[in-house]
Each structure stands twice: as structure tokens, then as C-alpha cells.
Amino acid sequence: MGQIVSTKKEELLCILDNFNIQVNNPVSILTQEMSKYFLHSKGEGDKYRFFMKATLLEQMREDYVYIKETKNITEEKVGQHSECLKDLKRKYLEKEDRYKSLGSVDEMHTKLVELQKQMAWALVLEMEREMEPLQEKLNTDKNSTKKYDDKVEEWMNKTEEAEKKYKAIQEQLEQITQQAQELQPTCATLKEEAQRRNTLLKSSEITVHRCRTNLKDLDRDRTQLSTRISDLSISQTTGAESQARTERVQEIESEIENLNHHISTLNQQIDQYQHACNRTREEKARMRKELDILHKSIAANQRNIQTLESSRSNRLRRFGEHMPALRNAIEEAHRRGQFRHMPRGPLGFLISLKDPEQALAIELCLKALMSAFTCDNYDDEKVLQGLMNRVFPTGRRPTIITSSFLPRVHDTRRRGVNHPDYPSVLQALEIEDPVVANCLIDQRSIESILLIKNRTEARRVMQGRNPPQNCIQAFSKDGDQVFTNRTYSADQTRANFLSGDVEEEIRHLQRELENQRGQESRFNQQLRKLDDDIKENEVLLRRAQGEQRHAKDKATKLQLELTDLKNVEEPQSEDLMPLEEDHQDIVSKIASKRTEYEEAKLQMADLKASYDKAEREYNQHKDRINTIAEEAETIKEELSKADQEVTKCRHHKKHYDDKRAVHLQNIQTLVNNLNSKEKELQDAITKASEISAERLEVRRTARSLESEINRLRVKISTQQEQQGDREEVVRQYLEAQVNYKNMAQQMKNLNSFIKSLDNVMNRRLQAYAELRRFLSARCKYYFDSMLAQRGYTGSMIFDHKNETLSISVQPGPGNKADLSDMRSLSGGERSFSTVCFVLSLWAFTEAPFRCLDEFDVYMDMVNRRISMDMMLKVSASQLYRQFIFLTPQNMGSLPVSKIIRILRLRDPERGQNTALGPANHENQ
């Protein structure tokens, strides 16, 4: 009997661990139940778990999982202890403060006094530092004053020169205008004289024509009488009655002929008078139209002057007399909450120019947008329309543009024009409100319109081969609108809304109004003259028409009388004496008429020469007036340019005057501030000297010193009010310090341990994965070797991710594609395969002994022999281990060897549960 050494489980476990005895490992001790379960198991997961358990990998994994869970629990506890550590630290700091507060109150008072001294001189130092940038800025501003003075003086000189030039040109224009006005009455007198002489010439021409006609008629009568006398002298016929009738016929025919000539002359005079009346009426209608245009221009200039005079106090009146009332109504409605967003407008009131010379171009570019308003939504638009209906009862109302308000100006870098020499309209404007800028960009595309002062340069840039990119049009300073393929001139000559100098605009309009009134007076004088001409021509026309009617009536009566006389039968003979007398009378008449005709011709020639001379003098005078008018137009253009130059110089001078005034005001403000600061500094130095006679060098700020002084005062007060037991305070402080340091050290050690554990676990998990891979490969290799001894082929597939092990075996030679699962094998083949699998696991599992129970129960003789030989061969190669095989079969066929020992048990009695008697030991 053996001797009991110990009955403690801990000592047994130590012994098992020391000798690496694995009781629960099926590879070390494969019991009958475990073998049966493994043989009949069909799941790949069960085989994998068997492999893991046999190789002790499962125990290793469970240990790792346990370590991880323990680490997580430790981390949670560390987190909980961190909160406790914060509480301990807070208590420790409280105890520390209380411990430190046990210092002498006198020391704190001393420190308080010292801090107060530092505080006083810190305030002085800060005030001195505040004065330094002010003094530097004052010196800089004083040095830059000369620059502003030079600029103001420069533009003052330029303004004086421009005004002198303007006055000189104006005086020259007045002299030329005076000359034209002086020549105008002379021209009118010459015109009247030429018209009078023309009338006399026409009358003389009529007289000459009548004399010529009378001469022709008399000559024809003389010829007829001569012929008649000849005929009568041949026929020797006479008769007083026939002669009287003949004389009457001749007299009537002569009168009819004279009347016809007179009627023809009257027809010519009527045509001339009618043509003169029509021409005068056309001239009057033309001048009436020009006068109406001039009246409209005068009324417009009067309204503009009134608007400008009222805009001296309120610039809004430039946009209409009702515009201030509309703006006040909009502001009142906005205060009442009727608008979601306050409308902006008029848009021209909310913009300003960088260059005053571009005022006309920008006005012509924006047009109606100058007086327009913009709203954020349609509800605000309806409210604004109601206000306009109330403020503008009649007349034209401003345009309303509805578009969502945005807080930023549109990004126009891609679509805008960017010229190196000429700005766009957007670049030439100063617009503070992004809503106004966005509205003008959306409605007029001002980012794509260039401003080029010279019209020739504008045409060259826009209508050249390569016009600027993204540029749709350009405007000159005179308002000319230039496209890439056409150009339009401007009707407007001056800006109405954006002009800078109101007084100069008013003076310009007054001068223009005076000129227009002078033109109106001249137009009225000319109209009165035309009315007189029309009346005179109409009187002459009516007189000529009356004479024509009278002559036609007389000619009709004579023609009837002539017809009656011609119808009377003539006598056979006539007396020649009357005919001869008539002939002599006609001859004398011809002589007198010829003398009259010659005199009329001479008079007509004199009148013609006089008319030509008067007409020539009138044309020369008229040409001189036209030349003076052309010179006046040229001088007017120069005067306009000089006026613009004066406006520009005054604008720049005013600009620099304002800047200099603001600059001087800033300097005065700085001086006042410095004087005030200097006085405050002296007061502060006096107070600081009272607190501390010697000046201290302080590096801290007054604010930090004040904070520390307040905290020290509170501390002193608290210390004085709550002075406790010193020993108790010291004991609590030391105890809190020990507890806090111990806890902090423990937390530090735990955090260090957790960090080290994480590093170790990461390395061990990597090693675990490598070990599992190597063990799987060795198991496959040994399994194939064991099967090959029987002539079998097989494969093992490990899936560590899904934790499965697939084993396939092909009894006998064959293709690997024909491998079958172990479930399709016979009992003996399955037992053999299991033995091969166990033996392959033996190759890399460490244990002092191996034990198999009924391993060959389902094998045939061949498989049992081969399996036994394989196990004996493995046993012989591992003499330092003990192998125990339990089998119901007869082992007498085994070879005799020193390393093999067979123990045979007594056969059990049937019907009894246990074997009786000791076992028989037989050595072979």
C-alpha cells in the first residue's frame, strides 16, 4: 500500500501542472465515451473543437478571453476610481488652501499693501502705454498735413486757371453773340429791302410784258388795217355804218386782247402771291414747331432749376418733388412692420461716383433704373404700390423691381469685364448696399459695360477685331452708346441726378435758360414778321383775284358784243378815210408804246441791278451771321469743356478740402484726447506717489493685480472670520495628502499595467494565431502520413474563422477529387481514420502518458494490425512517455519487447456487475 502524502487539491493541481498531466485532454486520455462520441460525430464544428481541446488551444483562448474581460472590468474600475480621485483631489486642494490660509494675516496685509502699490504704478504705466500710439499717430498726422495742403493748393490753382479760362471763353462767346445780335437787325433790314426791290422788279417785269404785248397787238392791228385799206381801195366800196361797225369790232377785239393779257398777268401775280403765302405759312409752321420744342425745353429747365434749388437741402428732390414724401412713407410703414424687408430706392440716390466725369454716361446707362425701387417679395411690392398710389395721385410713378435680397454682392469674376485701362460701370460706382448692387447687376448687367471717356477710343476698342471679353457695350463721357457693330449718339448733354456741384448746375441751367429766352424772343419777332408778310400777300392776292374777276366779266361782255357785230351782214362798200385815220392812230400808238416799252425795260434793268445788289448784300450779311454762329457753336463746345473742367477741379478741390478738414478735425480730436490723457496721467502719478513715493517697475497688468487684490481681501476676510483649530487643519491636510497621493499612485500603476497588458495581449494574440496555423499544418502533414501507411488518401481543411474542421478520406488508391466524408466510411475505416487523426495530434501534444480505451472496437483484423503497428512505432519513438491501450481483443500476437507490457484482466462473471479477484499479470 502506498503512503498518503497529501489530500489537498491545490497540491494535486501543482503536481499535474509540474508534470504536464492533462486529465481532460482527449489526446492524453481518450475514454470509451469520448471515442464513441468522436466516431459518431457528424459536425465539422465538433471536430474543430476536438482539435482545439487536444492542442490546448481552446484553453489558451479561454485564458485570453478571461484576461480581456478582466482587463475591461479593471478599466471600468479605473474609470470609477478616476472620479473618486477627482473628489480626493478637490478635497485635498480644499484642505491645502485651508492649510495655507493658516499663514499670518500680517503677511497677507503686507502683500496686499505691496500689491496696491504695484496696482497704482501699473495704472500709470498703462496710461503711458495708451498715450504712446496716440502721440505717434498725432505726429504722423501732423507730418501728413502738408500733403493735404499741397493737394488743396494744387487743385485751388487748377480751379482758378479753369475759371479764368472759362470766363475768357464766356466773354469771347458773349462778344460773338453781341456781334450776331448787332448784325441781326441789319440783316432783317437788308432782307426787307431785298424783298421790296424784288416786288418792284416783279411789277416792272409785268409792265414790260404788258408793253411788249401791246406793241405786238398794235403791230398786228396796223397790219390788218393796212390789208383792209388795200382791199377796200381795190373794191371801191364805202359805207359809214360798215366802217363804224368795223371800228367797233377792232376796238372790241383790241380790248379783249388787252383784257386777256391783263388776265394772264393777274394769273401770274395770283400764283406768285399764293406761292409766297404757302411758303410763308410753311416757314411759320416750322418756326412754330421749333418754338414749341423751345417752350418745352424752357419748362424742363425751369423744373430742373426748381428741383436743383430744392435739392440744396434735400438731394432726394432731384428724383422728383414727391420722392421725399414717398421715402418718409416707406420708413413709417417699415417702423409699423408692414414690410418684411425695407424696400431700397430710388436706386440712383443709393449710389455715388468715383469719377464725376462719368456722371452723364452712367445716367444714360441706367436710365429709368435711377428712379426705380426694389422689393424682396411680392407682398412688400403690393404695400409699396399702395404708398405710391397715395403719394403719386397722377403722373408717372417709379418702377418697382421684385427680387430676393441677398447679404452679399454677386460674384461677377467669371461674367464681368476686366479691362486694364477702362473701368466697368460696377467698378466706377461706390455702392454700400449689396441689395442695390445685385439689382443693378441683374437688371442692367453693369459688370459687362465699359466706360471709355473718348468716343473715338470707345469705337476703336469695341469695334476692333478683338473687343474685350464679356463686354456687351460701352459708353463715352458724352453719353454715346457704342456696340460692336453700331453706335448711338446721346440726346442728353448734362447729368440730372449724379452731378456733383448743385450751384454750378443751377448757374449753367440759368445761362441756358437765358439763351433759350433770347431765342424765344427772336422766334416771336420772326413769327410776327411772317404774319405781316402773310397778311400783305393775302391782301394783294384778294385784290388780284377781284381784278381778275372784273376783267373776266368785262371780257365776256365784249366777246358777246363782238359776236353780235360779226353776225351783221357787211355792206358792199366802205369809206377808206376812217381806216386810214385808224391806221395813222395805230402808228402813233405804236410809237408811243415803243417809247414806253423802252423806258420800262430801262427801269426793269435798273430794278434788276438794284435787286441783285440788295440780294448780294443780304446774302453776305447772312453768311457773316452764319460764320459767327458757327464760331459761337465751337466756342460753346469749348465753354462746355471748360465748364466740365471747372466742375471737375471744384469737385477735386472740395474733396481734398473735406479730407483736409476731416484730417485737421482728427488732429484736434487727438490733441484733445492727449491733453485729457495727460491730465489723467498727472492725477494718476500724484495718487501713485501718495501710495508709494518711489516708482516701481511693474510687469503685471492692472487687471490681474486687481483680481489678485480682491481675492486676497476675500481670503483675509475669510481667514479672519473662519479661523479654525490649527492642529486639526494640519492633520486633515496631511491625511488628505496621503490619501490623494496613494490613490494617484495606484491609478498610475493600474494605467501602466493596462497599457503593458494591451501590448502583451496583442503580441500573444499574434503568437496564438501563428501557433494555431503551424499546428494545423503539422496535423495535416501527420494525418496524410498515417493514412499513407494503409494506402489511404485524405485531406483536412481548417476554417479558423468559422471554427470548422472538414476531414475527407479515400480508402485505397484513387483521385483526390473522389475523397469522401468520414460519414460515408465503414466502421473499421472510420476507426482507422480516427486513430490516424489521434496519432497525428500526438506528434505535437506534450504529456507524460497517453491512454486509449477500446480504440479498435470497430476495426477488422487488417486495420487493427496496421493501427497497432503504427501506435507501437510511435511508442517506440517516444520512450520518455508511457502509453496505455485498453482493448477487449487478444494481444498475444504482439511481438515480445522490453518496452511492451501486457496486462490482461480476469474475465468477468456473467450476471455480476463487477470483476472479482485480482488481475492476472502475464509477461510476454
Buried (B, 14 or more C-beta within 10 A) or exposed (E): EEEEEEEEEEEEEEEEEEEEBBEEBBBBBBBEEBBBEBBEBEEBEBBBBBBBBBBBBBBBBEEBEEBBEEBEEBEEEBEEBEEEBEEBBEBBEEBBEBBEBEEEEEEBEEBBEEBBBBBBBBBBBBBEEEBEEBEEBBEEBEEEEEEBEEBBEBBBEBBEEBBEBBEEBBEBBEEBBEBBEEBBEBBBEBBBBBBEBBBBBBBBBBBBBBBBBBBEBBBBBBEBBBEBBEEBEEEEBBBEEBBBBBBEBBBBBBBBBBBBBBBBBBEBBBEBBBEBBEBBBEBBEEBEEEBEEBEEBBEEBEEBBEBBBBBEEEBBBBBBEBBBBBBEBBEEBBEEEBBEBBBBBBBBBBBEBEBBBBBBBBBBBBEEBBBBBBBBBEEBBEBBEEBBEEBBEEEEBBBBBBBEBEEEBBEBEEEBBBBEEBBBBBBBBEBEBBBBBBBBBEBBBBBBBBBBBEBEBBBEBBBEEEBBEBBBBBBBBBBBBBBEEEBEEBEEEBBBBBBBBBEBBBEBBEEBBEEBEEBBEEBEEBBEBBEEBBEBBBEBBEBBBEBBEBBBEBBEEBBEBBEEBEEEEEBEBBBBEBBBEBBEBBBEBBEEBBEBBEEBBEBBEEBBEBBEEBBEBBEEBBEBBEEBEEBBEEBBEBBBEBBBBBBBBBBBBBBBBEEBEEBEEEBEEBBEBBEEBEEBBEEBBEEBBEBBEEBBEBEEEBEEBBEBBEEBBEBBEEBEEEEEEEEEBBEBBEEBBEBBEEBBEEBEEBBEEBEEBEEEBEEBEEEBEEBBEEBBEBBBEBBBBBBEEBEBBBBBEBEBEEEBBBBBBBBEEEEEEEBBEBEEBEEBBBBBBBBBBBBBBBBBBEBEEBBBBBBBBBBBEEBBBBBBEBBBEBBEEEEEBEBEBBBEEEEEEBEEEEEBEEEEEEEEEEEEEEEEEEEEEEEE
